[in-house]
Amino acid sequence: QVQLVESGGGLVQAGGSLRLSCAASGSISSINAMGWFRQPPGKQRDMAAIITNGGSTNYADSVKGRFTISRDNAKNAVYLQMNSLKPEDTAVYYCNARTNGRNWWGQGTQVTVSS
């Protein structure tokens, strides 16, 4: 199994920044890619950013140029640096890890951007 523990969420004003962290444990060698998904109030969960084991990244159009996903292999961690935050970025953010068998999810952390 893979366990994911998130931190870094909170309340920030529009234009501000937050850095989300996700630490993975368990069957780390089985992970193919990790990423961040988000679910705004009343909406579906969608991909925000993904990074593969090879370092390739993919971003949702809505966050390109503002968010940066990175990882630290030594710490088994993935990060999401969020800059120039907008009220529409308000959502529950979930850390994701993908293996050949399934997707694994963190508990979610709330990010609220005020205007």
N, C-alpha and C positions, 0 to 999 in steps of 0.2 A: 504494500500500500504506500501511497504518497500522502503526506500531511503538509498542509500549507498554512502558514501563520502570517497574517498581514498586520501592518502598522503604518501610521503616517497620515491617516485621514483626519479631517477636522473642518473647521469653519474658517473661511478666508474671504476677503473682499475681492470684487472683480478687479482683474489686473494683477493679482497676487500669484504666488506660487506655492505648491505643495510637492513633497516627494514621498511617494508610496513605496513601501518595502514589503517583500514577501520572501520568507525563509522556507525552504523545502527540506523535508526529511523523509526517511523511509527508503523506498526503492528508487533512489536518485538516478541510478544508472539506466533505468527504464524510460526516463523522460526524453522525449524527442523535441519538444518545444514548450515554451512557457509564454504566458501573456496576461493581459489585463482586459477584462470585460466590464461593462458598466450597464446599469439599469436605472434610468431616470424614473421618477414617480409616475406610475400609470403607464409605463412603456415597457417594451420587451428588452431583454438583455442582448447587447450587441458588442462585438469586438471593438476595442479601442486600439490595442497594439499587441503585436506578437513578435517574439524573437525565437529563432530556431537554434538548435545546437551548433550549427555552423556560423551563427551570428547574423543571418539574414533577418531583416525586420519588415514589418508590414503595419501600416497605420490606417485607421479610418480617416476618410477625407476631412471629417469635422475636427480632427485633432492634429493634422499634419502641420508642421512648422511650429507647433506649440508644445507638444508632448514628445518626450524621448524615452524609449525603453532601453534598458541595459541590464547586464547580468554580471555577477561575480561568481565564477565557477568554484573558487576556493571556499566561498561561504555558502554555496548552494542557494544563492539569492537572486532575485530579479527585482528591478526597480522601475518606477515610472516617475520621471521628472515632469511635472505639469507647470507650465508657465503661461502667463497671459490668460489666466482663468476667466471664464465667462459664466454668468448665471446658468446657462444651458448645460454647463458641465456638471451641475449638481446631480448626483446619482450615488447609488451604492456601487462601489468598485470591488470586483472579485478577481483574485489571483487565480490563474488557471495553469495546470500542467497537463500535457498530453503524452500518453504512452501508447503503445500499439493496441492495448486492450480497451482503453477508456480515457475519459477526461476526469481530472481531479480538480476540486474547487476549494478555495479558502472560504472563510465564514462571511466575508464581505466587510468593507469598511466604508462609512459614510463620508462623502465629500460634499460640503455645502458651500456654494459661492454666492455671496450676497452682492446686491447692486448698490 
